[in-house]
Amino acid sequence: MGAGSGQVVDDTASGDFKASLAPDYIAIDKIEKAAQKFVDFLLSKEGQTIVAGEGTLPIRADVAVNKKHGLPPADEAVKRAMKVDYLKVMDEKESIIQKFQQIMR
């Protein structure tokens, strides 16, 4: 038992509780706010420095690429990147999946 539904969800999110029962709108609101905080951190200089240290290209110009992985600077990678027509890919999604499955069998 907690002080209220919001507190129970917070205690579950922090790991103090393994599970909780709470009204869906409270849990959804907490999830959305936590997700935004995670995205904000991931896009911050600190988050992108961690990303770069693990061998992934940072998206921030003020974060250097880790040289040990041999990756180009982010702006150069964008220039080299394959252009993707996402709307076309979504239209062809099922046929792409079928072709992939045929190849992999």
N, C-alpha and C positions, 0 to 999 in steps of 0.2 A: 504494500500500500504506500502510496506517495502522497504528497501534499495536494495533488490535483493531476488531471490528465496531462497537462503540459509538462509538469515536473517529471512524471513517470516516463514520458517519451524522452525528455532530456537525459534522465538517468540511464535509460536504455541505450541511447546514442553514445553516451560517454563510456559505456561498458560496465557501469555499475550493476545493471540488471541484464540478464540474458535475453529477456523478452518482456513484452508488456501488452496490455490491452488498453487501447485508447480510441477515442473517436477518430474516424478516418480523416476528417478535415484538419485535426490538430497534427496528426502524424504527417500528412501530406505537406502541410505548411512548414513543419520542422525540416522535412527532407529537402524541400525546395530551398530553404534558407541555408542549410548545411551545404547543399550542392553548389550554391552560388559562392559561398565562402571558399570551397575547395577550388572552384574555377578561378576565383580572384587570386588565391594563393598560387595556383599553378601558372598563372600568367604574370605573376609578380617577378621582380628581378631575382629574388631568393628562389622561387620555384623554378624559374627557367635556368638558374645556375645549377640546381640539382639535376634537372633534365639534361643539360649539356654535359654534366659530369658522368652521366650514365650512357653517353654515346648517341644521344638524340639531338637533332638540330634545334637550337633555341629559336624562338620567333622574335625575340627582342634584339634590337640592334646593339643595346648596351650590355649584352651577355656574349662573351666570346665562345666560339666553338672549341671543344676539347680537341687539341691537336693529336692526341694519341690515337684517335679513331680514324684519322685521315679524311675527315669530312670537310667539304667546302664551306665557306661562310654562307649564312642563310640566304643572303641576297643572290649569291651565285647559284645556290641550289634551286631557288625559285626560277631563275632564268633557264636552268637545265631541265626543270621538271616537265614531265609529260602532261600535256593538256588533256583534261577529261571533261567530256560533255555529260555532266551528272544526270540531266533530264533524259538524255538518250539511254544512258546506262540503266536508269530506273525503268524505262519502257521495255528494255531488253533483259531485265533481271532474270526472269524465269528461264529464258533460253540460254543465258550465260551459265546459270546454275546447272541446267541439264547437260550442257556441253562439258563443263568442268567435271561433273560426275561421270560422264562417259569416258573422259580422258583418264581419270583417276582409278577407274575399275580395272 
